Amino acid sequence: MEMAFNDLDSETFFELARLAGKAPSGGNDCQAAFKRIHSPTVLAKGNQDLMNLCEICGVVAK
């Protein structure tokens, strides 16, 4: 995610689409870690927001 942000900040966008496509895995990993216990609603919302933002970034970068 940091690399995607740096690419976005550089205004070159060479790697943004690829990196934005990989970034949602962080949200998925976080959600999976809490699967055994009740995931806080705020955490689940944050993970979904992250995945949506990554999808938007990927589409814009293409």
Secondary structure as GFF3:
##gff-version 3
##sequence-region A 1 62
A	DSSP	alpha_helix	2	10	.	.	.	ID=ss1
A	DSSP	alpha_helix	16	22	.	.	.	ID=ss2
A	DSSP	alpha_helix	24	33	.	.	.	ID=ss3
A	DSSP	alpha_helix	41	61	.	.	.	ID=ss4
###
